[in-house]
Amino acid sequence: MVESQEIELQGHIIDSGIMTQLFDRVMDMGGNFEILVFDIGKKKTDSSYSRLRIAASSKEKLHAILSELHRLGARPVEVKDVYLVAAEADRVVPKGFYTTSNHPTQVKCHGEWIPVEAIEMDFLIVVDPSQKRAVAMPLGKIRKGDLVVVGEQGVSVIYPQRPREESTFEFMHGTVSPERPSETLIARIAKEILEVRRNGGKIALVGGPAIIHTGADKALAGLIHDGYINVLFAGNALATHDIEYNLYGTSLGMDISTGKPVMGGHRHHLYAISEIMRAGSIKKAVDTGVITGGIMYECVKNNVPFVLAGSIRDDGPLPDVIQDVMEAQDAMREHIKGCSMVLMVATLLHSIAVGNCLPSSVKTICVDINPAHLTKLMDRGTTQAIGIVSDAGTFLPLLARQLEIQGRA
């Protein structure tokens, strides 16, 4: 016996590749589809509409297919109100709870569509019908009595669509560039950064210690000084080696200018941590003249907030490092608000952490010497991403140079 259900999609579903993905998912999962209505937009800015009948050999297989299509923005033709169940205790949630993607999402409550606030992947949705509010919330923050969305009924996902305007992100369309960054591509990215800045958007940078090791620290410090970076996400290592370089001229005990180890240099990062502990914090070390330059110095001097998240392998760590990972997540989420673009440079761990907190609409530029790292970072369901295979020492100075050239123009 064949089971079937009608679904509909609306938006830029052709040029964004949504219909192609839908057909592939249905066929790969052993289902069938029949297009009942297909109204195609006649202009670039016009949206399209499609109604389809999805069929499968069993209710279980049909449900599995529809669940996949739901993530692409498909929904039943007749949508019922969202199904809510109260949490029986703190962090104890009803079985079958709905988990979010990082795409804009709505829930239907009392016949009205309500946008889900603070959307983030792998969250639950808590609804307050009296206030007409729906909020995405991590499992650990669910409290007894919270009304949690169960199942996909009454939930609508707005899948990211290809940008209407001409941009680098439309040009690259979520691809990884296998070549070292060309002047042309860097110029395009610089143009996007200037556009975000002109529109009042925030730009965040997620950075790893390779920025220091490859000699790109001066370029990044300059970007912060000139107001191109509005928040910095990193770990203990970037800050430690930045301060080590400022105090001792080394990074991991290596002379950056010569690439040769310095006698006793293996202790320099510990000396750097000790000096900051003596001062009390990075800010106090800057204010008292212990630190006189570098990335962290520019952050303090230009009131650019930074979140340093700890890990199990940290030396020290510096007093500014947040050692509780849940506190670090909350701090990242607070500073991500309002970000229009994120640069992820030479750090897989922290980039994935920040990336998991980002809505899919945020423009993301991923830079790493390892192409596999870029694939992991970009495989988050966003079309607003560019991957560049490069070391930080090549990318950041070129970007700083292009911003200087275009900023003057």
C-alpha positions as CSV (number, residue, x, y, z in Angstrom):
1,M,0.0,0.0,0.0
2,V,1.3,3.4,-1.0
3,E,1.3,6.3,1.6
4,S,1.4,9.9,0.3
5,Q,1.1,13.5,1.4
6,E,1.1,16.8,-0.4
7,I,3.7,19.5,0.4
8,E,4.5,22.9,-0.8
9,L,7.5,25.2,-1.2
10,Q,7.8,28.9,-2.0
11,G,10.6,31.3,-2.7
12,H,13.7,31.2,-5.0
13,I,13.5,27.4,-5.0
14,I,15.0,26.9,-8.5
15,D,18.1,29.1,-8.7
16,S,18.9,28.3,-5.1
17,G,19.0,24.6,-5.9
18,I,16.2,23.7,-3.4
19,M,14.1,21.7,-5.9
20,T,17.1,19.7,-7.1
21,Q,18.0,18.8,-3.5
22,L,14.3,17.9,-2.9
23,F,14.2,15.5,-5.9
24,D,17.5,13.9,-4.9
25,R,16.4,13.3,-1.3
26,V,13.1,11.7,-2.3
27,M,14.8,9.4,-4.8
28,D,17.7,8.5,-2.6
29,M,15.3,7.5,0.2
30,G,13.2,5.3,-2.1
31,G,10.2,7.6,-2.5
32,N,8.4,9.1,-5.4
33,F,7.1,12.6,-6.2
34,E,4.5,14.1,-8.5
35,I,4.5,17.8,-9.3
36,L,0.9,19.1,-9.0
37,V,1.6,22.8,-9.3
38,F,4.7,24.7,-10.4
39,D,4.4,28.4,-10.8
40,I,7.8,29.8,-11.8
41,G,8.8,33.4,-11.2
42,K,9.3,35.3,-14.4
43,K,12.0,37.7,-13.1
44,K,15.1,37.4,-11.0
45,T,13.4,38.9,-8.0
46,D,10.1,36.9,-8.4
47,S,9.6,33.9,-6.1
48,S,8.3,30.5,-7.4
49,Y,5.7,28.1,-5.9
50,S,5.4,24.4,-6.1
51,R,3.0,21.8,-4.7
52,L,4.0,18.2,-4.9
53,R,2.7,14.8,-3.8
54,I,5.3,12.7,-2.0
55,A,4.7,9.0,-1.9
56,A,6.4,6.0,-0.2
57,S,5.8,2.4,0.5
58,S,5.1,2.8,4.2
59,K,4.1,5.4,6.8
60,E,7.6,5.1,8.4
61,K,9.4,5.7,5.1
62,L,7.1,8.6,4.2
63,H,7.7,10.3,7.6
64,A,11.5,9.9,7.2
65,I,11.3,11.5,3.7
66,L,9.1,14.4,4.8
67,S,11.4,15.0,7.8
68,E,14.3,15.5,5.4
69,L,12.2,17.8,3.1
70,H,11.1,19.8,6.1
71,R,14.7,20.9,6.5
72,L,14.6,22.3,3.0
73,G,11.6,24.5,3.7
74,A,8.9,22.1,2.6
75,R,5.7,22.0,4.6
76,P,2.2,20.4,4.4
77,V,-0.4,22.3,2.4
78,E,-2.6,22.4,5.5
79,V,-0.5,23.3,8.5
80,K,-1.8,22.6,12.0
81,D,-0.8,24.4,15.2
82,V,2.5,23.4,16.7
83,Y,2.4,20.5,19.3
84,L,3.6,21.6,22.7
85,V,4.5,19.5,25.8
86,A,5.6,20.8,29.1
87,A,9.1,19.8,30.4
88,E,8.6,17.5,33.4
89,A,11.7,18.8,35.2
90,D,14.8,21.0,34.6
91,R,16.7,19.6,31.6
92,V,14.2,16.7,31.2
93,V,12.3,17.2,28.0
94,P,9.5,15.3,26.3
95,K,10.4,12.5,23.9
96,G,10.3,13.4,20.2
97,F,11.2,17.0,20.8
98,Y,12.0,19.1,17.7
99,T,15.6,20.1,17.1
100,T,16.5,23.2,15.1
101,S,18.7,23.9,12.1
102,N,20.5,27.2,11.9
103,H,18.0,28.5,9.3
104,P,15.2,31.0,10.1
105,T,12.3,29.1,11.6
106,Q,8.7,29.8,12.4
107,V,6.1,28.0,14.5
108,K,2.3,28.2,14.1
109,C,0.5,28.9,17.4
110,H,-3.2,29.6,17.7
111,G,-3.3,30.0,13.9
112,E,-0.5,32.6,13.9
113,W,3.0,32.2,12.6
114,I,5.6,33.3,15.2
115,P,9.3,33.7,14.3
116,V,11.7,31.7,16.5
117,E,14.2,34.0,18.3
118,A,17.9,33.3,18.8
119,I,17.9,30.5,16.2
120,E,20.9,28.1,16.4
121,M,21.5,24.6,15.2
122,D,20.7,21.6,17.5
123,F,18.5,23.6,19.9
124,L,15.0,23.0,21.1
125,I,12.1,25.5,20.7
126,V,10.2,26.8,23.7
127,V,6.9,28.6,23.1
128,D,5.1,31.0,25.3
129,P,1.6,31.3,23.8
130,S,0.4,34.1,26.1
131,Q,3.3,36.3,25.0
132,K,3.3,35.0,21.4
133,R,7.0,34.2,21.6
134,A,9.1,31.3,20.5
135,V,12.8,31.0,21.5
136,A,15.4,28.5,20.5
137,M,17.1,27.1,23.6
138,P,19.8,24.6,24.4
139,L,18.8,21.4,26.2
140,G,20.8,22.4,29.4
141,K,18.7,25.6,29.8
142,I,15.2,23.9,29.6
143,R,13.3,24.4,32.9
144,K,10.4,22.5,34.4
145,G,7.1,23.7,32.8
146,D,8.6,25.1,29.6
147,L,6.4,24.3,26.7
148,V,8.6,22.4,24.3
149,V,7.8,21.8,20.6
150,V,7.4,18.1,19.8
151,G,7.6,16.8,16.3
152,E,7.6,18.9,13.1
153,Q,3.9,19.8,13.0
154,G,3.4,23.5,12.9
155,V,7.1,24.2,12.3
156,S,8.3,26.0,9.1
157,V,11.9,26.3,8.1
158,I,13.0,29.1,5.7
159,Y,15.9,27.5,3.8
160,P,18.7,30.0,2.8
161,Q,18.4,31.2,-0.7
162,R,20.9,32.5,-3.2
163,P,21.5,36.2,-2.7
164,R,19.6,38.4,-5.1
165,E,22.4,41.0,-5.2
166,E,25.7,40.4,-7.0
167,S,28.4,39.6,-4.4
168,T,31.4,37.5,-3.8
169,F,29.3,35.0,-1.9
170,E,26.9,34.6,-4.9
171,F,30.0,34.3,-7.2
172,M,31.7,31.6,-5.0
173,H,28.4,30.0,-3.9
174,G,29.6,28.1,-1.0
175,T,32.7,26.7,-2.6
176,V,36.3,26.0,-1.4
177,S,39.0,27.7,-3.5
178,P,41.9,25.1,-3.9
179,E,44.4,27.8,-4.8
180,R,46.2,30.3,-2.7
181,P,44.2,33.6,-2.4
182,S,44.5,35.7,-5.5
183,E,44.5,39.5,-5.5
184,T,41.1,39.4,-7.2
185,L,39.4,37.2,-4.7
186,I,41.0,39.1,-1.8
187,A,39.8,42.4,-3.4
188,R,36.2,41.0,-3.6
189,I,36.3,40.0,0.1
190,A,37.6,43.4,1.1
191,K,34.8,45.0,-0.8
192,E,32.3,42.8,1.1
193,I,33.9,43.9,4.4
194,L,33.7,47.5,3.5
195,E,30.0,47.1,2.5
196,V,29.2,45.4,5.8
197,R,31.0,48.2,7.7
198,R,29.1,50.9,5.7
199,N,25.8,49.3,6.6
200,G,26.6,49.2,10.3
201,G,27.1,45.5,10.6
202,K,29.4,43.8,13.0
203,I,32.4,41.7,11.8
204,A,33.8,39.0,14.0
205,L,37.1,37.1,13.7
206,V,37.8,33.6,15.0
207,G,41.6,33.1,15.1
208,G,44.1,30.5,16.0
209,P,47.8,30.7,17.1
210,A,49.0,30.1,13.5
211,I,48.2,33.8,13.0
212,I,51.2,34.6,15.3
213,H,53.4,31.7,14.0
214,T,53.0,32.8,10.4
215,G,53.7,36.5,11.1
216,A,50.2,37.7,10.4
217,D,49.8,39.3,13.8
218,K,50.7,42.8,12.6
219,A,48.1,42.6,9.9
220,L,45.3,41.5,12.3
221,A,46.4,44.1,14.9
222,G,46.1,46.7,12.1
223,L,42.6,45.5,11.1
224,I,41.5,45.8,14.7
225,H,43.1,49.2,15.1
226,D,41.3,50.5,11.9
227,G,37.9,49.3,13.1
228,Y,37.4,46.4,10.7
229,I,37.0,43.8,13.5
230,N,34.3,44.3,16.1
231,V,34.8,41.1,18.2
232,L,37.5,38.5,18.6
233,F,36.9,34.8,19.4
234,A,40.0,32.7,20.2
235,G,41.5,30.4,22.8
236,N,44.3,30.6,25.3
237,A,47.0,29.9,22.6
238,L,46.4,32.9,20.3
239,A,46.4,35.4,23.2
240,T,49.4,33.7,24.9
241,H,51.6,33.7,21.8
242,D,50.6,37.2,20.8
243,I,51.7,38.4,24.2
244,E,54.8,36.2,24.1
245,Y,55.8,37.8,20.8
246,N,55.3,41.3,22.2
247,L,57.4,40.6,25.3
248,Y,60.1,38.3,23.9
249,G,59.9,38.4,20.1
250,T,59.2,34.7,19.8
251,S,56.2,32.5,19.2
252,L,56.4,29.0,20.6
253,G,60.1,29.8,21.3
254,M,60.8,30.5,17.6
255,D,62.1,33.8,16.3
256,I,59.4,34.8,13.8
257,S,61.8,36.9,11.7
258,T,64.3,34.1,11.2
259,G,62.2,30.9,11.8
260,K,64.9,29.6,14.1
261,P,64.5,28.5,17.7
262,V,65.8,30.8,20.5
263,M,67.9,29.4,23.4
264,G,65.4,28.8,26.2
265,G,62.6,30.1,24.1
266,H,60.4,27.1,24.9
267,R,59.7,28.7,28.3
268,H,58.7,32.1,26.8
269,H,55.0,31.4,26.6
270,L,54.9,30.4,30.2
271,Y,56.8,33.6,31.1
272,A,54.2,35.5,29.2
273,I,51.3,33.9,31.0
274,S,53.1,34.6,34.3
275,E,53.4,38.3,33.6
276,I,49.7,38.6,32.8
277,M,48.9,36.7,36.0
278,R,51.1,39.2,37.9
279,A,49.3,42.1,36.3
280,G,45.8,40.6,37.0
281,S,44.4,40.6,33.4
282,I,45.3,41.4,29.8
283,K,43.6,44.8,30.2
284,K,45.6,45.6,33.3
285,A,48.8,44.5,31.6
286,V,48.0,47.0,28.7
287,D,47.1,49.8,31.1
288,T,50.3,49.4,33.1
289,G,52.5,49.2,30.1
290,V,53.5,45.5,30.4
291,I,52.0,44.9,26.9
292,T,52.9,47.6,24.3
293,G,51.6,46.2,21.1
294,G,50.0,43.3,19.3
295,I,46.5,41.8,18.8
296,M,45.3,41.8,22.4
297,Y,46.8,45.3,22.9
298,E,44.7,46.7,20.0
299,C,41.6,45.0,21.3
300,V,42.0,46.7,24.7
301,K,43.0,50.1,23.3
302,N,40.1,50.1,20.8
303,N,37.4,48.6,23.1
304,V,37.0,45.5,20.9
305,P,35.6,42.7,23.1
306,F,37.3,39.3,23.0
307,V,36.2,35.9,24.2
308,L,38.9,33.5,25.0
309,A,37.5,30.0,25.5
310,G,39.6,27.4,27.3
311,S,40.4,23.8,26.4
312,I,41.8,20.8,28.2
313,R,45.3,21.3,26.8
314,D,45.9,24.9,27.9
315,D,49.0,26.0,29.7
316,G,48.2,28.5,32.5
317,P,45.7,29.6,31.3
318,L,45.7,33.3,31.1
319,P,43.3,34.9,33.7
320,D,41.0,36.2,30.9
321,V,40.4,32.7,29.6
322,I,36.9,31.3,30.3
323,Q,37.5,27.8,31.6
324,D,33.9,26.7,31.9
325,V,32.9,25.7,28.4
326,M,29.2,26.5,28.9
327,E,30.0,30.0,30.1
328,A,32.3,30.4,27.1
329,Q,29.4,29.4,24.8
330,D,27.1,31.9,26.5
331,A,29.7,34.6,26.1
332,M,30.2,33.8,22.4
333,R,26.4,33.9,21.8
334,E,26.2,37.3,23.5
335,H,28.8,38.8,21.2
336,I,27.6,37.1,18.0
337,K,24.4,39.1,18.2
338,G,24.3,41.6,15.3
339,C,27.2,40.0,13.4
340,S,26.8,40.2,9.7
341,M,30.1,38.5,8.8
342,V,32.6,36.2,10.5
343,L,36.2,35.5,9.4
344,M,37.5,32.1,10.6
345,V,41.2,31.9,10.3
346,A,43.4,28.9,11.1
347,T,41.5,27.3,13.9
348,L,39.2,24.4,13.4
349,L,38.1,23.9,17.1
350,H,37.0,27.5,17.8
351,S,35.6,28.0,14.3
352,I,33.3,25.0,14.6
353,A,32.2,26.3,18.1
354,V,31.4,29.8,16.7
355,G,29.9,28.4,13.5
356,N,27.5,26.2,15.5
357,C,26.1,29.4,17.1
358,L,25.6,31.3,13.8
359,P,22.4,31.7,11.9
360,S,22.8,30.5,8.3
361,S,22.3,34.1,7.0
362,V,25.7,35.3,8.4
363,K,28.4,35.6,5.7
364,T,31.3,33.4,6.6
365,I,34.9,33.3,5.3
366,C,36.8,30.2,6.2
367,V,40.6,30.3,5.8
368,D,42.8,27.2,6.6
369,I,45.8,25.5,5.1
370,N,43.9,22.1,5.3
371,P,41.1,21.7,2.8
372,A,39.4,19.1,4.9
373,H,39.0,21.6,7.7
374,L,37.3,24.0,5.3
375,T,34.8,21.4,4.3
376,K,33.8,20.7,7.9
377,L,33.5,24.4,8.6
378,M,31.3,25.2,5.5
379,D,29.1,22.1,5.7
380,R,26.5,24.0,7.8
381,G,23.7,24.5,5.3
382,T,24.6,28.1,4.3
383,T,25.1,29.5,0.8
384,Q,26.8,32.5,2.3
385,A,30.3,30.9,2.8
386,I,33.6,31.1,1.1
387,G,36.5,28.7,1.8
388,I,40.1,29.6,1.0
389,V,43.0,27.2,1.2
390,S,45.8,29.4,2.6
391,D,47.9,30.0,5.6
392,A,47.1,33.0,7.8
393,G,50.4,34.6,6.9
394,T,49.4,35.0,3.3
395,F,45.7,35.8,3.7
396,L,45.6,38.5,6.4
397,P,48.4,40.8,5.0
398,L,46.8,40.6,1.6
399,L,43.4,41.4,3.1
400,A,44.8,44.3,5.1
401,R,46.5,45.7,2.0
402,Q,43.3,45.5,-0.1
403,L,41.2,47.2,2.7
404,E,43.8,50.0,2.8
405,I,43.6,50.5,-1.0
406,Q,39.8,50.3,-1.3
407,G,39.3,52.3,2.0
408,R,41.3,55.2,0.5
409,A,39.4,55.0,-2.7
